[in-house]
Amino acid sequence: MKLILYAVPFFFVLIAVELLVDRWRAMPTYRLADTINSLSTGVLSTTTGLLTKGVGLVTYGVALKYLAITELPEDSLWVWLFAFVFYDFCYYWHHRLGHERNVLWAAHSVHHQSEDYNLSTALRQTSTGFIFGWIFYLPMAVLGVPLLVFVTVATLNLLYQFWVHTRHIPKLGWFEWFFVSPSNHRAHHAQNALYMDRNFGGVFIFWDR
């Protein structure tokens, strides 16, 4: 959570840079009312998150203590790599069902309500996702992923997703086959039925291949 708070100033710097690129390319991607809405939602989500994140952490800690079938070492590189990839797999199902099940869409839809697509959209996050979200990550506790590792990879996954919310970066060739990019995430946010409900990973795109 601290990493997210430390990253906030950089988010605003990048939003300012994107606004300058908008003007330079004569390609407006921001509207004042929509941007204020996104930023306000982000502030609310971050503020409530200081309280609600505890629900997921306590649940994860209890599951790790009583349900873990093994105890993975916290100082092992392969554990961190495994946790980073496996977290994204869990996130994939959390995100996918967030689109496919109404009870979960009620929370996630906040992120998709903007008609614009820019870096401020990345900050438009739900304040109620904690109610069911923790369930999807319990397999990591069962497999013995340490709490510190879990929290860190979860934060890195969320931070990665910020930069893909822009219209100014084109397709990135081979990168598109393995990682979520601005191009394929734009398709995820599209209103066109052909592209809706696809590309649910946070970092990796191959879960949908």
QUIZIHU-V228590 format. One record per run of one state. SS is the DSSP state (h for helix, s for strand, l for the rest). FROM is the first residue (numbers start at 1). TO is the last residue. If there is no record, write none. Layout:
ss=<SS;SS>
from=<FROM;FROM>
to=<TO;TO>
This chain:
ss=<l;h;l;h;l;h;l;h;l;h;l;h;l;h;l;h;l;s;l;h;l;s;l;h;l>
from=<1;2;26;32;67;77;101;102;113;119;123;130;143;147;161;173;178;179;180;182;190;204;205;206;209>
to=<1;25;31;66;76;100;101;112;118;122;129;142;146;160;172;177;178;179;181;189;203;204;205;208;209>
